[in-house]
Amino acid sequence: MALADNIKKLREDKGLLQKEVAAAIGLKPAHYNKIEKALVEPSIETLDKLAAFYGITIDNIVHLDAALPTSVQMEDKSNAEQLRLIAQLNEKDKSTVMNIIDTMLTKQKFQEFFQQNVAQ
């Protein structure tokens, strides 16, 4: 289903008129009509307002009837499996994960130092 069709289906499923949705998200009715007809692509801001209006996520609008992928649950994985999954990330995400781990380890070492040397 195309994005415009998904947006239209959401509105129709709620029994709303185009002008009602347009007013609720701050668009002119003619512009909203063009979005539903796929004459204009909605901006991220418009998608965000639609998602908030319907109480869903932008991803739910884009993949309205599709089965969304499930998230990976790291706590059920062995350490080796966790490392294998991290290795599959792109370089930017891998760097972010390593920075988070580094920050957490630094915090833990600082707390241990504080407990041993200052808090006595």
Kinemage of the C-alpha trace (Angstrom):
@kinemage 1
@onewidth
@group {chain A} dominant
@subgroup {mainchain}
@vectorlist {calphas} color= white
{ca met a 1} P 0.000 0.000 0.000
{ca ala a 2} L 1.340 3.451 -0.877
{ca leu a 3} L 1.896 6.106 1.771
{ca ala a 4} L -0.980 8.227 0.457
{ca asp a 5} L -3.286 5.203 0.664
{ca asn a 6} L -2.181 4.534 4.232
{ca ile a 7} L -2.908 8.129 5.248
{ca lys a 8} L -6.334 7.963 3.621
{ca lys a 9} L -7.126 4.607 5.241
{ca leu a 10} L -6.250 5.938 8.698
{ca arg a 11} L -8.638 8.852 8.218
{ca glu a 12} L -11.440 6.716 6.814
{ca asp a 13} L -11.069 4.095 9.567
{ca lys a 14} L -11.694 6.865 12.108
{ca gly a 15} L -14.677 8.173 10.130
{ca leu a 16} L -13.118 11.603 9.712
{ca leu a 17} L -13.344 14.120 6.904
{ca gln a 18} L -10.238 15.422 5.181
{ca lys a 19} L -10.919 18.934 6.451
{ca glu a 20} L -11.111 17.652 10.045
{ca val a 21} L -7.714 15.978 9.862
{ca ala a 22} L -6.226 18.944 8.003
{ca ala a 23} L -7.428 21.349 10.704
{ca ala a 24} L -6.149 19.095 13.486
{ca ile a 25} L -2.629 18.958 12.046
{ca gly a 26} L -2.477 22.544 10.806
{ca leu a 27} L -2.747 22.082 7.046
{ca lys a 28} L -5.018 23.654 4.501
{ca pro a 29} L -7.648 21.152 3.331
{ca ala a 30} L -6.488 21.460 -0.294
{ca his a 31} L -2.936 20.564 0.674
{ca tyr a 32} L -4.091 17.599 2.748
{ca asn a 33} L -6.214 16.432 -0.204
{ca lys a 34} L -3.108 16.474 -2.412
{ca ile a 35} L -1.274 14.306 0.133
{ca glu a 36} L -4.039 11.690 0.078
{ca lys a 37} L -4.059 11.744 -3.727
{ca ala a 38} L -0.251 11.292 -3.807
{ca leu a 39} L 0.186 14.582 -5.663
{ca val a 40} L 2.372 15.888 -2.812
{ca glu a 41} L 4.655 13.916 -0.513
{ca pro a 42} L 4.053 14.718 3.150
{ca ser a 43} L 6.955 16.245 5.045
{ca ile a 44} L 8.426 14.516 8.072
{ca glu a 45} L 6.793 17.237 10.172
{ca thr a 46} L 3.402 16.427 8.649
{ca leu a 47} L 3.927 12.696 9.192
{ca asp a 48} L 4.896 13.410 12.786
{ca lys a 49} L 1.720 15.462 13.315
{ca leu a 50} L -0.396 12.721 11.725
{ca ala a 51} L 1.239 10.093 13.932
{ca ala a 52} L 0.582 12.180 17.044
{ca phe a 53} L -3.005 12.830 15.928
{ca tyr a 54} L -3.711 9.104 15.458
{ca gly a 55} L -1.651 8.038 18.485
{ca ile a 56} L 0.747 5.908 16.444
{ca thr a 57} L 4.300 6.173 15.127
{ca ile a 58} L 5.450 7.395 11.732
{ca asp a 59} L 6.601 3.833 11.073
{ca asn a 60} L 3.030 2.650 11.643
{ca ile a 61} L 1.825 5.110 8.998
{ca val a 62} L 4.452 4.025 6.479
{ca his a 63} L 3.942 0.299 7.151
{ca leu a 64} L 0.244 0.385 7.970
{ca asp a 65} L -0.694 -3.209 7.175
{ca ala a 66} L 2.779 -4.711 7.121
{ca ala a 67} L 4.173 -6.904 9.808
{ca leu a 68} L 6.821 -4.837 11.547
{ca pro a 69} L 10.131 -6.509 12.349
{ca thr a 70} L 10.594 -7.460 15.952
{ca ser a 71} L 13.409 -5.959 17.942
{ca val a 72} L 16.429 -7.986 18.947
{ca gln a 73} L 16.371 -8.827 22.644
{ca met a 74} L 19.992 -8.764 23.794
{ca glu a 75} L 19.327 -10.081 27.311
{ca asp a 76} L 18.423 -13.509 25.922
{ca lys a 77} L 21.671 -13.776 23.976
{ca ser a 78} L 25.055 -15.071 25.078
{ca asn a 79} L 27.940 -12.624 25.200
{ca ala a 80} L 29.346 -14.119 22.009
{ca glu a 81} L 25.994 -13.679 20.235
{ca gln a 82} L 25.750 -10.090 21.460
{ca leu a 83} L 29.199 -9.332 20.042
{ca arg a 84} L 28.264 -10.998 16.738
{ca leu a 85} L 25.142 -8.819 16.466
{ca ile a 86} L 27.090 -5.666 17.291
{ca ala a 87} L 29.647 -6.573 14.612
{ca gln a 88} L 26.831 -6.587 12.023
{ca leu a 89} L 26.002 -2.923 12.673
{ca asn a 90} L 27.161 -0.170 10.355
{ca glu a 91} L 30.311 1.682 11.469
{ca lys a 92} L 28.456 4.687 12.917
{ca asp a 93} L 26.128 2.515 15.025
{ca lys a 94} L 29.025 0.277 16.101
{ca ser a 95} L 30.930 3.367 17.233
{ca thr a 96} L 27.876 4.601 19.153
{ca val a 97} L 27.508 1.258 20.966
{ca met a 98} L 31.215 1.227 21.840
{ca asn a 99} L 31.025 4.818 23.126
{ca ile a 100} L 28.078 3.881 25.352
{ca ile a 101} L 29.957 0.872 26.717
{ca asp a 102} L 33.088 2.978 27.281
{ca thr a 103} L 31.054 5.631 29.117
{ca met a 104} L 29.417 3.029 31.344
{ca leu a 105} L 32.758 1.379 32.179
{ca thr a 106} L 34.324 4.763 32.983
{ca lys a 107} L 31.389 5.606 35.245
{ca gln a 108} L 31.707 2.264 37.044
{ca lys a 109} L 35.456 2.704 37.574
{ca phe a 110} L 34.900 6.224 38.911
{ca gln a 111} L 32.262 4.959 41.351
{ca glu a 112} L 34.579 2.179 42.543
{ca phe a 113} L 37.435 4.674 42.997
{ca phe a 114} L 35.131 7.029 44.888
{ca gln a 115} L 33.926 4.227 47.189
{ca gln a 116} L 37.467 3.046 47.926
{ca asn a 117} L 39.148 6.421 48.342
{ca val a 118} L 36.648 9.101 49.239
{ca ala a 119} L 33.497 7.650 50.792
{ca gln a 120} L 35.268 5.951 53.719
